[in-house]
Amino acid sequence: EDDAVVGAETGSGKTLAYLLPAAQRAVANRRKHTPYPAALVLVPNRELGTQLRRVAARLGADTQPPFTDESKLFSLEARHGGALA
């Protein structure tokens, strides 16, 4: 798998460019009952985290803890601030 760095104008589909493959992997992991995250997306600010959550919800993600909506394709949690321990 290759890594990518993307830069483009607002509204050009950057979020979908990485969220669609991540969603596809999350759905596959869910079917296999894989207990680990399919992707980790880091964004520099709350606004981009909110945008990511909004786009994910349109794709069919459960974006509200405790992530128990079985009708959703995958789960996504967006956090901001603080540090990972």
MOPAC internal coordinates of N, CA, C and O (Angstrom, degrees):
PM7 1SCF
backbone

  N    0.0000 0     0.00 0     0.00 0    0    0    0
  C    1.4378 1     0.00 0     0.00 0    1    0    0
  C    1.5156 1   109.16 1     0.00 0    2    1    0
  O    1.2310 1   120.91 1   -37.05 1    3    2    1
  N    1.3079 1   115.87 1   142.95 1    3    2    1
  C    1.4557 1   121.29 1  -178.88 1    5    3    2
  C    1.5194 1   110.49 1  -106.02 1    6    5    3
  O    1.2310 1   120.99 1   -28.73 1    7    6    5
  N    1.3082 1   115.71 1   151.27 1    7    6    5
  C    1.4589 1   122.20 1   173.38 1    9    7    6
  C    1.5142 1   108.32 1   -92.60 1   10    9    7
  O    1.2310 1   120.70 1   -20.53 1   11   10    9
  N    1.3339 1   116.27 1   159.47 1   11   10    9
  C    1.4599 1   120.00 1   179.89 1   13   11   10
  C    1.5221 1   109.85 1  -143.07 1   14   13   11
  O    1.2310 1   120.97 1   -32.75 1   15   14   13
  N    1.3013 1   115.75 1   147.25 1   15   14   13
  C    1.4519 1   123.02 1   171.59 1   17   15   14
  C    1.5190 1   105.95 1  -117.61 1   18   17   15
  O    1.2310 1   120.78 1   -53.93 1   19   18   17
  N    1.3404 1   116.11 1   126.07 1   19   18   17
  C    1.4544 1   120.24 1  -173.46 1   21   19   18
  C    1.5228 1   109.89 1  -122.79 1   22   21   19
  O    1.2310 1   120.37 1   -43.74 1   23   22   21
  N    1.2981 1   116.89 1   136.26 1   23   22   21
  C    1.4521 1   122.74 1   173.82 1   25   23   22
  C    1.5126 1   109.00 1  -137.07 1   26   25   23
  O    1.2310 1   120.40 1   -52.69 1   27   26   25
  N    1.3258 1   116.83 1   127.31 1   27   26   25
  C    1.4662 1   120.49 1  -179.09 1   29   27   26
  C    1.5212 1   108.80 1  -162.55 1   30   29   27
  O    1.2310 1   121.02 1    -9.58 1   31   30   29
  N    1.3049 1   115.65 1   170.42 1   31   30   29
  C    1.4614 1   121.87 1  -178.66 1   33   31   30
  C    1.5196 1   111.95 1   -69.38 1   34   33   31
  O    1.2310 1   120.87 1   -22.63 1   35   34   33
  N    1.3173 1   115.94 1   157.37 1   35   34   33
  C    1.4554 1   122.12 1   176.55 1   37   35   34
  C    1.5233 1   110.19 1   -58.24 1   38   37   35
  O    1.2310 1   121.20 1   -44.13 1   39   38   37
  N    1.3297 1   115.32 1   135.87 1   39   38   37
  C    1.4596 1   120.51 1   177.42 1   41   39   38
  C    1.5105 1   114.59 1    86.57 1   42   41   39
  O    1.2310 1   120.28 1  -172.37 1   43   42   41
  N    1.3363 1   117.07 1     7.63 1   43   42   41
  C    1.4639 1   119.45 1  -176.20 1   45   43   42
  C    1.5328 1   113.29 1   -90.47 1   46   45   43
  O    1.2310 1   119.76 1   174.84 1   47   46   45
  N    1.3298 1   118.07 1    -5.16 1   47   46   45
  C    1.4538 1   120.34 1   176.36 1   49   47   46
  C    1.5147 1   115.94 1   101.83 1   50   49   47
  O    1.2310 1   119.79 1  -161.95 1   51   50   49
  N    1.3344 1   118.01 1    18.05 1   51   50   49
  C    1.4637 1   120.27 1  -179.77 1   53   51   50
  C    1.5262 1   111.35 1   -60.47 1   54   53   51
  O    1.2310 1   120.19 1   136.80 1   55   54   53
  N    1.3189 1   117.25 1   -43.20 1   55   54   53
  C    1.4609 1   120.51 1  -178.57 1   57   55   54
  C    1.5180 1   110.60 1   -60.83 1   58   57   55
  O    1.2310 1   120.33 1   135.01 1   59   58   57
  N    1.3121 1   116.98 1   -44.99 1   59   58   57
  C    1.4654 1   120.15 1   178.07 1   61   59   58
  C    1.5169 1   111.82 1   -64.09 1   62   61   59
  O    1.2310 1   120.03 1   148.03 1   63   62   61
  N    1.3219 1   117.56 1   -31.97 1   63   62   61
  C    1.4656 1   121.48 1  -177.24 1   65   63   62
  C    1.5266 1   111.87 1   -60.28 1   66   65   63
  O    1.2310 1   119.69 1   145.58 1   67   66   65
  N    1.3170 1   118.19 1   -34.42 1   67   66   65
  C    1.4663 1   118.86 1   176.91 1   69   67   66
  C    1.5153 1   112.80 1  -103.76 1   70   69   67
  O    1.2310 1   119.70 1   155.68 1   71   70   69
  N    1.3449 1   118.18 1   -24.32 1   71   70   69
  C    1.4503 1   120.30 1  -177.47 1   73   71   70
  C    1.5292 1   112.71 1   -75.44 1   74   73   71
  O    1.2310 1   119.75 1   144.44 1   75   74   73
  N    1.3149 1   118.09 1   -35.56 1   75   74   73
  C    1.4711 1   119.66 1   178.86 1   77   75   74
  C    1.5283 1   112.42 1   -62.02 1   78   77   75
  O    1.2310 1   118.84 1   129.81 1   79   78   77
  N    1.3379 1   119.82 1   -50.19 1   79   78   77
  C    1.4687 1   118.35 1   176.89 1   81   79   78
  C    1.5356 1   112.38 1   -62.38 1   82   81   79
  O    1.2310 1   120.13 1   143.24 1   83   82   81
  N    1.3153 1   117.36 1   -36.76 1   83   82   81
  C    1.4611 1   120.31 1   178.23 1   85   83   82
  C    1.5251 1   110.64 1   -65.11 1   86   85   83
  O    1.2310 1   120.27 1   138.58 1   87   86   85
  N    1.3288 1   117.09 1   -41.42 1   87   86   85
  C    1.4652 1   121.31 1   178.04 1   89   87   86
  C    1.5247 1   110.54 1   -64.30 1   90   89   87
  O    1.2310 1   120.50 1   138.69 1   91   90   89
  N    1.3191 1   116.66 1   -41.31 1   91   90   89
  C    1.4639 1   120.86 1   178.86 1   93   91   90
  C    1.5321 1   110.27 1   -60.37 1   94   93   91
  O    1.2310 1   120.67 1   136.19 1   95   94   93
  N    1.3195 1   116.32 1   -43.81 1   95   94   93
  C    1.4643 1   120.13 1   179.26 1   97   95   94
  C    1.5342 1   110.57 1   -67.39 1   98   97   95
  O    1.2310 1   120.36 1   140.94 1   99   98   97
  N    1.3248 1   116.91 1   -39.06 1   99   98   97
  C    1.4663 1   120.33 1   179.22 1  101   99   98
  C    1.5220 1   110.87 1   -62.51 1  102  101   99
  O    1.2310 1   120.24 1   138.37 1  103  102  101
  N    1.3220 1   117.14 1   -41.63 1  103  102  101
  C    1.4652 1   120.85 1   178.25 1  105  103  102
  C    1.5235 1   110.12 1   -63.62 1  106  105  103
  O    1.2310 1   120.15 1   136.33 1  107  106  105
  N    1.3245 1   117.32 1   -43.67 1  107  106  105
  C    1.4661 1   121.25 1   178.68 1  109  107  106
  C    1.5265 1   110.60 1   -62.86 1  110  109  107
  O    1.2310 1   120.25 1   137.49 1  111  110  109
  N    1.3362 1   117.12 1   -42.51 1  111  110  109
  C    1.4624 1   121.09 1   178.77 1  113  111  110
  C    1.5186 1   111.10 1   -64.38 1  114  113  111
  O    1.2310 1   120.63 1   142.58 1  115  114  113
  N    1.3201 1   116.40 1   -37.42 1  115  114  113
  C    1.4610 1   120.14 1   179.72 1  117  115  114
  C    1.5245 1   110.52 1   -64.26 1  118  117  115
  O    1.2310 1   120.82 1   138.04 1  119  118  117
  N    1.3158 1   116.03 1   -41.96 1  119  118  117
  C    1.4689 1   119.88 1   178.70 1  121  119  118
  C    1.5215 1   111.38 1   -63.48 1  122  121  119
  O    1.2310 1   120.53 1   147.79 1  123  122  121
  N    1.3308 1   116.59 1   -32.21 1  123  122  121
  C    1.4665 1   121.61 1   179.59 1  125  123  122
  C    1.5330 1   111.57 1   -88.57 1  126  125  123
  O    1.2310 1   120.49 1   176.24 1  127  126  125
  N    1.3287 1   116.68 1    -3.76 1  127  126  125
  C    1.4651 1   123.02 1  -176.03 1  129  127  126
  C    1.5258 1   111.04 1    59.42 1  130  129  127
  O    1.2310 1   120.84 1  -140.42 1  131  130  129
  N    1.3187 1   116.00 1    39.58 1  131  130  129
  C    1.4659 1   121.53 1   178.37 1  133  131  130
  C    1.5254 1   108.60 1   -74.42 1  134  133  131
  O    1.2310 1   119.68 1   -53.13 1  135  134  133
  N    1.3404 1   118.21 1   126.87 1  135  134  133
  C    1.4633 1   120.80 1  -172.51 1  137  135  134
  C    1.5230 1   115.58 1   -87.50 1  138  137  135
  O    1.2310 1   118.77 1  -160.70 1  139  138  137
  N    1.3128 1   119.95 1    19.30 1  139  138  137
  C    1.4589 1   119.76 1  -179.00 1  141  139  138
  C    1.5343 1   109.96 1  -124.99 1  142  141  139
  O    1.2310 1   120.44 1   -20.73 1  143  142  141
  N    1.3184 1   116.77 1   159.27 1  143  142  141
  C    1.4679 1   119.90 1  -178.99 1  145  143  142
  C    1.5225 1   111.97 1   -63.57 1  146  145  143
  O    1.2310 1   120.89 1   -31.93 1  147  146  145
  N    1.3148 1   115.90 1   148.07 1  147  146  145
  C    1.4629 1   121.22 1   177.92 1  149  147  146
  C    1.5205 1   110.77 1   -82.43 1  150  149  147
  O    1.2310 1   120.30 1   153.50 1  151  150  149
  N    1.3246 1   117.03 1   -26.50 1  151  150  149
  C    1.4604 1   119.98 1  -176.79 1  153  151  150
  C    1.5236 1   109.99 1  -159.23 1  154  153  151
  O    1.2310 1   121.48 1   -25.61 1  155  154  153
  N    1.3082 1   114.77 1   154.39 1  155  154  153
  C    1.4530 1   122.26 1   171.96 1  157  155  154
  C    1.5198 1   105.88 1  -125.71 1  158  157  155
  O    1.2310 1   120.84 1   -60.19 1  159  158  157
  N    1.3240 1   115.99 1   119.81 1  159  158  157
  C    1.4561 1   120.92 1  -179.75 1  161  159  158
  C    1.5193 1   107.50 1  -115.26 1  162  161  159
  O    1.2310 1   120.44 1   -59.39 1  163  162  161
  N    1.3212 1   116.77 1   120.61 1  163  162  161
  C    1.4504 1   121.97 1   178.47 1  165  163  162
  C    1.5213 1   109.16 1  -102.69 1  166  165  163
  O    1.2310 1   120.99 1   -49.41 1  167  166  165
  N    1.3085 1   115.71 1   130.59 1  167  166  165
  C    1.4618 1   120.48 1   177.83 1  169  167  166
  C    1.5235 1   108.06 1  -124.38 1  170  169  167
  O    1.2310 1   120.02 1   -28.91 1  171  170  169
  N    1.3254 1   117.56 1   151.09 1  171  170  169
  C    1.4619 1   120.13 1  -172.36 1  173  171  170
  C    1.5252 1   115.91 1   -79.37 1  174  173  171
  O    1.2310 1   120.00 1   168.36 1  175  174  173
  N    1.3371 1   117.61 1   -11.64 1  175  174  173
  C    1.4580 1   117.37 1  -177.85 1  177  175  174
  C    1.5285 1   111.37 1  -154.96 1  178  177  175
  O    1.2310 1   121.42 1   -12.65 1  179  178  177
  N    1.3235 1   114.89 1   167.35 1  179  178  177
  C    1.4606 1   121.93 1  -177.06 1  181  179  178
  C    1.5216 1   112.39 1   -61.49 1  182  181  179
  O    1.2310 1   119.95 1   142.10 1  183  182  181
  N    1.3138 1   117.71 1   -37.90 1  183  182  181
  C    1.4601 1   121.27 1  -177.99 1  185  183  182
  C    1.5296 1   111.61 1   -60.84 1  186  185  183
  O    1.2310 1   120.41 1   136.94 1  187  186  185
  N    1.3227 1   116.83 1   -43.06 1  187  186  185
  C    1.4613 1   119.54 1   178.34 1  189  187  186
  C    1.5264 1   111.46 1   -69.77 1  190  189  187
  O    1.2310 1   120.27 1   146.45 1  191  190  189
  N    1.3255 1   117.09 1   -33.55 1  191  190  189
  C    1.4626 1   120.40 1   174.69 1  193  191  190
  C    1.5191 1   111.40 1   -63.57 1  194  193  191
  O    1.2310 1   120.79 1   139.32 1  195  194  193
  N    1.3276 1   116.09 1   -40.68 1  195  194  193
  C    1.4633 1   121.03 1   177.67 1  197  195  194
  C    1.5266 1   110.55 1   -65.08 1  198  197  195
  O    1.2310 1   120.55 1   138.99 1  199  198  197
  N    1.3198 1   116.56 1   -41.01 1  199  198  197
  C    1.4677 1   121.02 1   177.54 1  201  199  198
  C    1.5260 1   110.08 1   -62.42 1  202  201  199
  O    1.2310 1   120.55 1   135.85 1  203  202  201
  N    1.3196 1   116.55 1   -44.15 1  203  202  201
  C    1.4578 1   120.95 1   179.68 1  205  203  202
  C    1.5249 1   110.84 1   -60.07 1  206  205  203
  O    1.2310 1   120.35 1   135.39 1  207  206  205
  N    1.3197 1   116.93 1   -44.61 1  207  206  205
  C    1.4682 1   121.06 1   179.07 1  209  207  206
  C    1.5288 1   110.68 1   -62.43 1  210  209  207
  O    1.2310 1   120.42 1   138.39 1  211  210  209
  N    1.3218 1   116.80 1   -41.61 1  211  210  209
  C    1.4729 1   121.02 1  -179.10 1  213  211  210
  C    1.5301 1   110.94 1   -64.07 1  214  213  211
  O    1.2310 1   120.20 1   135.43 1  215  214  213
  N    1.3285 1   117.22 1   -44.57 1  215  214  213
  C    1.4639 1   120.87 1   179.30 1  217  215  214
  C    1.5259 1   110.08 1   -66.02 1  218  217  215
  O    1.2310 1   120.09 1   138.21 1  219  218  217
  N    1.3281 1   117.43 1   -41.79 1  219  218  217
  C    1.4612 1   121.21 1   179.16 1  221  219  218
  C    1.5275 1   110.99 1   -61.79 1  222  221  219
  O    1.2310 1   120.46 1   139.60 1  223  222  221
  N    1.3236 1   116.72 1   -40.40 1  223  222  221
  C    1.4661 1   119.95 1   178.76 1  225  223  222
  C    1.5244 1   110.73 1   -62.65 1  226  225  223
  O    1.2310 1   120.40 1   142.26 1  227  226  225
  N    1.3303 1   116.84 1   -37.74 1  227  226  225
  C    1.4680 1   119.74 1   177.10 1  229  227  226
  C    1.5225 1   112.21 1   -65.76 1  230  229  227
  O    1.2310 1   120.68 1   151.72 1  231  230  229
  N    1.3331 1   116.31 1   -28.28 1  231  230  229
  C    1.4643 1   120.87 1   178.52 1  233  231  230
  C    1.5288 1   112.37 1   -81.21 1  234  233  231
  O    1.2310 1   120.43 1   172.94 1  235  234  233
  N    1.3126 1   116.79 1    -7.06 1  235  234  233
  C    1.4557 1   119.88 1   178.10 1  237  235  234
  C    1.5103 1   114.80 1   107.97 1  238  237  235
  O    1.2310 1   119.89 1  -160.79 1  239  238  237
  N    1.3337 1   117.82 1    19.21 1  239  238  237
  C    1.4646 1   121.27 1  -178.38 1  241  239  238
  C    1.5194 1   111.62 1   -84.25 1  242  241  239
  O    1.2310 1   121.33 1   -31.86 1  243  242  241
  N    1.3230 1   115.07 1   148.14 1  243  242  241
  C    1.4517 1   122.68 1   168.34 1  245  243  242
  C    1.5209 1   105.20 1   -85.79 1  246  245  243
  O    1.2310 1   119.80 1   -68.29 1  247  246  245
  N    1.3212 1   118.00 1   111.71 1  247  246  245
  C    1.4629 1   121.10 1  -175.00 1  249  247  246
  C    1.5249 1   112.86 1  -109.20 1  250  249  247
  O    1.2310 1   120.36 1  -169.67 1  251  250  249
  N    1.3208 1   116.92 1    10.33 1  251  250  249
  C    1.4625 1   119.91 1  -178.56 1  253  251  250
  C    1.5289 1   110.94 1  -119.67 1  254  253  251
  O    1.2310 1   120.04 1   -60.36 1  255  254  253
  N    1.3373 1   117.52 1   119.64 1  255  254  253
  C    1.4633 1   119.36 1   175.57 1  257  255  254
  C    1.5321 1   109.08 1   -56.92 1  258  257  255
  O    1.2310 1   118.52 1   -34.11 1  259  258  257
  N    1.3024 1   120.43 1   145.89 1  259  258  257
  C    1.4603 1   128.65 1    14.28 1  261  259  258
  C    1.5307 1   114.51 1   -93.34 1  262  261  259
  O    1.2310 1   119.58 1  -159.08 1  263  262  261
  N    1.3176 1   118.42 1    20.92 1  263  262  261
  C    1.4663 1   123.16 1   174.90 1  265  263  262
  C    1.5281 1   112.07 1    58.72 1  266  265  263
  O    1.2310 1   121.11 1  -126.38 1  267  266  265
  N    1.3190 1   115.49 1    53.62 1  267  266  265
  C    1.4636 1   120.40 1  -178.24 1  269  267  266
  C    1.5243 1   112.87 1  -110.55 1  270  269  267
  O    1.2310 1   119.73 1  -176.17 1  271  270  269
  N    1.3146 1   118.12 1     3.83 1  271  270  269
  C    1.4689 1   120.95 1  -178.80 1  273  271  270
  C    1.5236 1   109.28 1   -78.24 1  274  273  271
  O    1.2310 1   120.58 1   -81.87 1  275  274  273
  N    1.3160 1   116.50 1    98.13 1  275  274  273
  C    1.4718 1   121.81 1  -176.66 1  277  275  274
  C    1.5260 1   112.68 1   -68.49 1  278  277  275
  O    1.2310 1   119.74 1   164.79 1  279  278  277
  N    1.3344 1   118.10 1   -15.21 1  279  278  277
  C    1.4601 1   119.82 1   179.44 1  281  279  278
  C    1.5295 1   112.20 1   -77.56 1  282  281  279
  O    1.2310 1   120.23 1   166.20 1  283  282  281
  N    1.3183 1   117.17 1   -13.80 1  283  282  281
  C    1.4595 1   121.63 1  -179.99 1  285  283  282
  C    1.5210 1   110.49 1   -82.00 1  286  285  283
  O    1.2310 1   120.62 1   -30.26 1  287  286  285
  N    1.3359 1   116.41 1   149.74 1  287  286  285
  C    1.4633 1   121.29 1  -177.34 1  289  287  286
  C    1.5221 1   113.59 1   -71.74 1  290  289  287
  O    1.2310 1   120.68 1   142.23 1  291  290  289
  N    1.3264 1   116.30 1   -37.77 1  291  290  289
  C    1.4557 1   120.92 1  -179.09 1  293  291  290
  C    1.5152 1   108.73 1  -157.41 1  294  293  291
  O    1.2310 1   120.18 1    -8.62 1  295  294  293
  N    1.3245 1   117.26 1   171.38 1  295  294  293
  C    1.4651 1   122.50 1  -179.82 1  297  295  294
  C    1.5194 1   109.82 1  -113.63 1  298  297  295
  O    1.2310 1   121.38 1   -31.99 1  299  298  297
  N    1.3222 1   114.96 1   148.01 1  299  298  297
  C    1.4561 1   120.62 1   176.89 1  301  299  298
  C    1.5150 1   107.95 1  -142.99 1  302  301  299
  O    1.2310 1   120.80 1   -50.85 1  303  302  301
  N    1.3178 1   116.07 1   129.15 1  303  302  301
  C    1.4546 1   120.81 1   175.52 1  305  303  302
  C    1.5203 1   108.22 1  -118.54 1  306  305  303
  O    1.2310 1   120.32 1   -51.10 1  307  306  305
  N    1.3066 1   117.00 1   128.90 1  307  306  305
  C    1.4566 1   121.93 1   178.23 1  309  307  306
  C    1.5167 1   108.67 1  -109.27 1  310  309  307
  O    1.2310 1   120.90 1   -50.42 1  311  310  309
  N    1.3229 1   115.88 1   129.58 1  311  310  309
  C    1.4634 1   121.35 1   177.86 1  313  311  310
  C    1.5161 1   108.90 1  -125.72 1  314  313  311
  O    1.2310 1   120.84 1   -24.38 1  315  314  313
  N    1.3008 1   116.00 1   155.62 1  315  314  313
  C    1.4638 1   119.91 1   176.47 1  317  315  314
  C    1.5149 1   108.80 1  -141.04 1  318  317  315
  O    1.2310 1   121.67 1   -24.50 1  319  318  317
  N    1.3162 1   114.41 1   155.50 1  319  318  317
  C    1.4527 1   120.79 1   179.01 1  321  319  318
  C    1.5231 1   112.27 1    74.01 1  322  321  319
  O    1.2310 1   120.62 1   -10.29 1  323  322  321
  N    1.2974 1   116.43 1   169.71 1  323  322  321
  C    1.4495 1   120.85 1   177.08 1  325  323  322
  C    1.5177 1   112.90 1    72.33 1  326  325  323
  O    1.2310 1   121.42 1    10.47 1  327  326  325
  N    1.3123 1   114.89 1  -169.53 1  327  326  325
  C    1.4579 1   121.34 1  -179.38 1  329  327  326
  C    1.5187 1   109.01 1  -139.63 1  330  329  327
  O    1.2310 1   121.02 1   -26.38 1  331  330  329
  N    1.3076 1   115.66 1   153.62 1  331  330  329
  C    1.4502 1   119.90 1   175.07 1  333  331  330
  C    1.5166 1   108.94 1   -76.95 1  334  333  331
  O    1.2310 1   120.46 1   -43.40 1  335  334  333
  N    1.3104 1   116.73 1   136.60 1  335  334  333
  C    1.4731 1   120.81 1  -179.33 1  337  335  334
  C    1.5091 1   110.53 1   -86.20 1  338  337  335
  O    1.2310 1   120.10 1   180.00 1  339  338  337

